[in-house]
Amino acid sequence: MQITPGRRRKLGQLEARLSIRFKNLGLLNQALTHSSYAQPKGKKGFFNYERLEFLGDAVLELITAEYLFREYSELSEGQLSKLRSKLVSKGSLSNYAREIGMGKYLLIAKDQEGIQSQDTLLADAYEAMIGAVYLDKGLLGSQQLVLPFLLLQKGKMHEINDFKSYLQEYVQSKYKSLPRYKVVQEAGPDHQKKFRVEVEIRGKVMGKGWGLSKKKAEMMAARLAWKRIGTTEGPAQKK
């Protein structure tokens, strides 16, 4: 598919935004081409993002798996799998695609205008772009594209990853009891109060956390307790 000078300038804007320069700009153009635009009625062809999305999905899974493996040494295989599924959900991917403005670079048939704001389309196009970068620059280039997305999600990780559930499941299984959370300090004005929470296991404080809500403080305390259990008993002890 021939790239017009106007389209080339537009793709160059996206390259600059992502700090990536394609050797084969046609790959990026294909990753941003919807089947409705590339395949007029009655014609067959594969010049759209669908095949690249298939590849990019696998590359994203690999990069995310390695990232979580290195970042969360205290989690089991099953817990890592659950976390990866939540991290690379269609919602997360589409939200990030919106943040980088992917919708305005998509080629859509005129009778389909408006669908570029749909979650599924944006998520698929972002995965297709990962596939395009992989073919153009290899795994290292793909990691450079995906890392900002993963770092953004890391800030939300305490919400995505339910360490309270992990901790409760572990304590119930091992000790036939439940973790006990206790607010030990409150600070700040009522409209911006911070809470300090401790979590006890069998009477012993195993984690402490601060948060703008009791729930967030409990989540932080649970994560620290979970890490401490991994340090004192070893990851193999946790299921």
LUMDRENZA-663727 format. One line per 2 residues: their letters; for each residue x, y, z of C-alpha. Coordinates in steps of 0.02 Angstrom, whole numbers, plus 50000, padded with zeros to 5 digits. Example, Ala and Ser with C-alpha at 12.3 -4.5 7.8 and 13.67 -1.06 7.14 Angstrom:
BEGIN
as> 50615 49775 50390 ~ 50684 49947 50357
***
This chain:
BEGIN
mq> 50000 50000 50000 ~ 50075 50165 49944
it> 50103 50297 50078 ~ 50060 50473 50024
pg> 50169 50620 50080 ~ 50028 50680 50194
rr> 50011 50509 50274 ~ 50200 50499 50293
rk> 50201 50664 50388 ~ 50063 50604 50502
lg> 50151 50440 50540 ~ 50308 50541 50575
ql> 50213 50635 50710 ~ 50170 50471 50795
ea> 50350 50410 50779 ~ 50410 50569 50864
rl> 50282 50549 51002 ~ 50338 50370 51034
si> 50525 50408 51008 ~ 50533 50272 50876
rf> 50596 50282 50697 ~ 50540 50142 50580
kn> 50656 50075 50446 ~ 50501 50008 50358
lg> 50364 50138 50382 ~ 50244 50024 50290
ll> 50236 49913 50444 ~ 50175 50056 50552
nq> 50051 50107 50418 ~ 49983 49929 50410
al> 49968 49921 50600 ~ 49855 50074 50593
th> 49746 50017 50448 ~ 49574 49946 50485
ss> 49506 49806 50374 ~ 49361 49918 50319
ya> 49486 50037 50239 ~ 49607 49909 50168
qp> 49481 49786 50097 ~ 49346 49864 49988
kg> 49191 49761 49961 ~ 49222 49611 49849
kk> 49412 49613 49864 ~ 49525 49500 49964
gf> 49684 49548 50052 ~ 49776 49555 50217
fn> 49840 49734 50220 ~ 49766 49780 50387
ye> 49817 49768 50568 ~ 49742 49597 50606
rl> 49894 49486 50570 ~ 50010 49610 50657
ef> 49891 49612 50806 ~ 49908 49422 50818
lg> 50097 49439 50825 ~ 50096 49590 50940
da> 49983 49502 51065 ~ 50113 49364 51085
vl> 50257 49487 51099 ~ 50163 49589 51230
el> 50128 49432 51332 ~ 50314 49387 51330
it> 50374 49561 51378 ~ 50245 49576 51516
ae> 50284 49403 51583 ~ 50469 49442 51596
yl> 50434 49611 51676 ~ 50321 49535 51810
fr> 50440 49389 51837 ~ 50581 49509 51880
ey> 50474 49638 51973 ~ 50373 49519 52083
se> 50486 49380 52141 ~ 50368 49346 52287
ls> 50222 49290 52177 ~ 50184 49113 52121
eg> 50156 49061 51940 ~ 49968 49066 51961
ql> 49971 49239 52039 ~ 50086 49305 51902
sk> 49967 49238 51770 ~ 49818 49325 51851
lr> 49914 49487 51867 ~ 49970 49481 51685
sk> 49791 49453 51626 ~ 49731 49606 51721
lv> 49880 49712 51671 ~ 49859 49686 51483
sk> 49669 49686 51480 ~ 49579 49769 51335
gs> 49530 49910 51452 ~ 49710 49947 51503
ls> 49774 49938 51325 ~ 49635 50047 51253
ny> 49657 50178 51389 ~ 49843 50189 51350
ar> 49807 50196 51162 ~ 49696 50347 51196
ei> 49833 50430 51298 ~ 49955 50420 51152
gm> 49820 50477 51031 ~ 49816 50322 50921
gk> 49637 50349 50865 ~ 49679 50497 50753
yl> 49810 50396 50658 ~ 49696 50250 50613
li> 49638 50229 50434 ~ 49452 50189 50437
ak> 49326 50178 50295 ~ 49214 50332 50285
dq> 49058 50231 50322 ~ 49141 50167 50482
eg> 49197 50335 50551 ~ 49181 50343 50739
iq> 49232 50164 50778 ~ 49412 50221 50809
sq> 49357 50267 50985 ~ 49303 50089 51027
dt> 49402 49999 51161 ~ 49428 49837 51064
ll> 49488 49925 50906 ~ 49611 50036 51001
ad> 49679 49890 51102 ~ 49700 49783 50946
ay> 49785 49925 50851 ~ 49908 49952 50995
ea> 49951 49766 50994 ~ 49971 49776 50804
mi> 50093 49919 50827 ~ 50194 49811 50948
ga> 50198 49676 50813 ~ 50256 49804 50684
vy> 50396 49866 50798 ~ 50448 49686 50832
ld> 50467 49650 50646 ~ 50558 49815 50617
kg> 50670 49823 50771 ~ 50663 49656 50859
ll> 50623 49616 51039 ~ 50727 49757 51112
gs> 50634 49887 51011 ~ 50469 49810 51065
qq> 50521 49820 51247 ~ 50560 50005 51226
lv> 50385 50032 51158 ~ 50297 49931 51292
lp> 50397 49989 51444 ~ 50309 50159 51462
fl> 50142 50066 51463 ~ 50203 49946 51597
ll> 50277 50085 51703 ~ 50112 50178 51694
qk> 50021 50022 51752 ~ 50146 49997 51893
gk> 50076 50151 51979 ~ 49907 50063 51983
mh> 49979 49894 52032 ~ 49919 49901 52212
ei> 49742 49912 52144 ~ 49766 49781 52008
nd> 49855 49656 52119 ~ 49750 49604 52270
fk> 49882 49563 52400 ~ 49749 49562 52535
sy> 49669 49412 52451 ~ 49838 49326 52428
lq> 49882 49354 52610 ~ 49713 49297 52675
ey> 49718 49138 52571 ~ 49893 49098 52632
vq> 49857 49132 52818 ~ 49695 49034 52814
sk> 49781 48886 52733 ~ 49934 48886 52847
yk> 49866 48944 53015 ~ 49676 48921 53002
sl> 49655 49104 53050 ~ 49641 49275 52966
pr> 49759 49426 52954 ~ 49707 49568 53069
yk> 49714 49748 53007 ~ 49723 49892 53131
vv> 49726 50081 53103 ~ 49866 50144 53215
qe> 49877 50325 53158 ~ 49778 50459 53066
ag> 49857 50619 53002 ~ 49808 50773 52903
pd> 49647 50873 52882 ~ 49480 50784 52859
hq> 49474 50818 52672 ~ 49647 50741 52645
kk> 49672 50622 52789 ~ 49807 50489 52783
fr> 49794 50323 52875 ~ 49930 50211 52943
ve> 49881 50029 52955 ~ 49969 49877 53027
ve> 49928 49698 52981 ~ 49956 49563 53111
ir> 49971 49376 53085 ~ 49949 49274 53243
gk> 49983 49429 53348 ~ 50142 49479 53256
vm> 50150 49639 53151 ~ 50203 49584 52977
gk> 50172 49742 52875 ~ 50136 49928 52888
gw> 50062 50045 52760 ~ 50010 50225 52731
gl> 49867 50279 52618 ~ 49738 50413 52582
sk> 49606 50284 52626 ~ 49603 50138 52746
kk> 49586 50019 52598 ~ 49744 50084 52513
ae> 49841 50079 52676 ~ 49784 49900 52704
mm> 49837 49852 52528 ~ 50011 49923 52557
aa> 50026 49835 52725 ~ 49969 49671 52647
rl> 50098 49684 52507 ~ 50239 49717 52631
aw> 50180 49572 52737 ~ 50175 49461 52583
kr> 50353 49508 52538 ~ 50410 49477 52717
ig> 50332 49304 52716 ~ 50425 49268 52555
tt> 50588 49324 52637 ~ 50567 49228 52800
eg> 50488 49069 52733 ~ 50536 49066 52549
pa> 50423 49081 52397 ~ 50405 48892 52388
qk> 50307 48898 52550 ~ 50172 49006 52471
k> 50044 48937 52351
***
